[in-house]
């Protein structure tokens, strides 16, 4: 992991389950399983990016439809 600093412009969230994340992932991605969104479980990293126009939160998962719904 490269780490998040004040200069980091994006947060990459892998919405797959932990087992899939451990098999393969993008190097800078943080595992945040999609069901956590519905449970209102926030990780501290999200607060650094949420509602800030100069920052991006990028989501990915295996299923495009499920990923779109989570977004």
Secondary structure, 3 states (H helix, E strand, C coil): CCCCCCCCCEEEEECCCHHHHHHCCCCCCEECCCHHHHCCCCCHHHHCCCCCCCCEEEEECCCHHHHHHHC
